[in-house]
Amino acid sequence: MLNLQSFGIVLPLLAGTALAAVSYPPIPEDLTTPYQQRLAIYGPNAISVGWNTYEKLNQSCVQYGTSKDKLDAQACSSTSSTYATSRTYSNAVVLTGLTPATTYYYKIVSTNSTVDQFLSPRSPGDTTPFNLDVVIDLGVFGQDGYTITSNNAKKSSIPSIDPALNHTTIGRLAETVDDYEFIIHPGDFAYADDWYLKPKNLLDGKDAYQAILEQFYDQLAPISGRKPYLVSPGNHEAACGEIPYTTGLCPLGQRNFTAYMHRYDETMPSAFTSSSTNTTAQRLATKAQSLAQPPFWYSFEYGMAHIVMINTETDFPSAPDGQDGSAKLDSGPFGQDGQQLAFLEADLASVDRTVTPWVIVAGHRPWYSTGSSSNICEPCQEAFEALFYKYGVDLGVFGHVHNSQRFLPVYNNTADPNGMNDPAAPMYIVAGGAGNIEGLSSVGSKPSYTEFVYADDYSYSTLRILDAHNLQVDFIHSSTGEVLDSSKLYKSHKEQFVVQ
């Protein structure tokens, strides 16, 4: 969310370029060294591997196999892109034909890279229970971002992370890496557009913004290079600053979600081909594929879950970041008029509950939240809520408000009379307390259907898909691993295709 404390000093500083104080990571001698590794579920039997280098690669390659000592397959691409103000190039390769739910080992081809591993996607309809983590509103750790002052001794963790990160959300994700199978992060990465909040950055402008991005994605890499990391955008991806009327001063490369697109547009999936035998479902899924616009809106299937990532920033009526929306950012659009909502309706209508009983939709801005009315995205509610209800979305996942919240199933600001026992309305959570320079949001007023809210320290959420009828939502204290709140949603999922 927007912090206006430095509004008065931003205008004259955006053009500064003094490099001396910028906290850029050092450039390696071998410019092909892979950094900022990131995996994503790309298809039912496919994983994308993305990474950044400090020089353009003519060919990007990944070796992989089911044995750490025998990487006998290789995939390559010519994807290597950059943008104005970036020091690095984004590279991406897709690994296809994977055996489902199998541990693979992979190595990015470079003279200075190591072997890592991932679990290939579970097939749609696989009834094995699994967990996924929800992390939203996560910023860079250290002198350019938020800090943790815990004095606890460092615990050993896999994968290895910087010891300073041990008591952050990233540290907890590292320590529990075997407890979840992938992560969704719908919006707000790094908080590079808040560079002006640190006095040391006040003369550095565009370089401070880029340095924070590099720091953050280096910090995240041990997690996103081990577990698929599925994303959609938030307001902090839009431009180099959220201060009203200053976006035009942002240099090229730091406007209109540019950094976000270069990092993720080749790694996020489209919409999956339907796994249903129903021809109408197949047709609707094909339509959704044609309307998907990754990395802004898309869907994927994993075991018992159909998961949709949406864009609450642009591309629907009165969208907050465009046209001429939040802080006059005037960002987007990224699809044809009405494309995102047409995608969402076709996609949700295609879901066969006999294959993927659970439908989860994740976006950045909530329309149910504690606190002031400024926390509520009314245009989002007007655009999306009726579709959620009509097609029986089970769980809505949002952030933007910097704390953890859980609500009873609710529709049109009214709690479902069935509560958590087979409701028609979606259950909603806010998982925006992962940690960033702007700090935590106070609880404030609470709607009558509020079940849990936590704003004392950093936290995130774990979703546990237990079986076709039971989904558990846990909120985790980042520094200790304590379960702060646990709830279970029961759904009968009696209908093959839900239309309410």
Secondary structure, DSSP 4 states (H G I P E B T S, - for coil): ----TTHHHHTTTTT----TT--PPPPPSSTT--EEEEEEEEETTEEEEEEEESS--S-EEEEEESBTTB--EEEEE--EE--TT-SSEEEEEEE-SPPTT-EEEEEESSTT--EEEEEPPPPTT----EEEEE--SEE-BSTTSB-----PPPPP-SS---GGGTTSHHHHHHHTTTS-SEEEEES-EETGGGGGGSGGGTTTHHHHHHHHHHHHHHHHHHHHTTSBEEEE--GGGSSS--STT-GGGSPTTSSTTHHHHHHHTTTS---PPP--S-HHHHHHHHHHHHH-BTTTBEEEEETTEEEEE--SSSSSTT-TTSSS-GGG------SSTTHHHHHHHHHHHT--TTT--EEEEE-SS-SS-SS-GGG--HHHHHHHHHHHHHTT--EEEE-SSSSEEEE--EETTEE-TTTTBS-SSPEEEEE--SB-TT-PPP-----TTEEEEE-SS-EEEEEEE-SSSEEEEEEEETTT--EEEEEEEE-----SS---
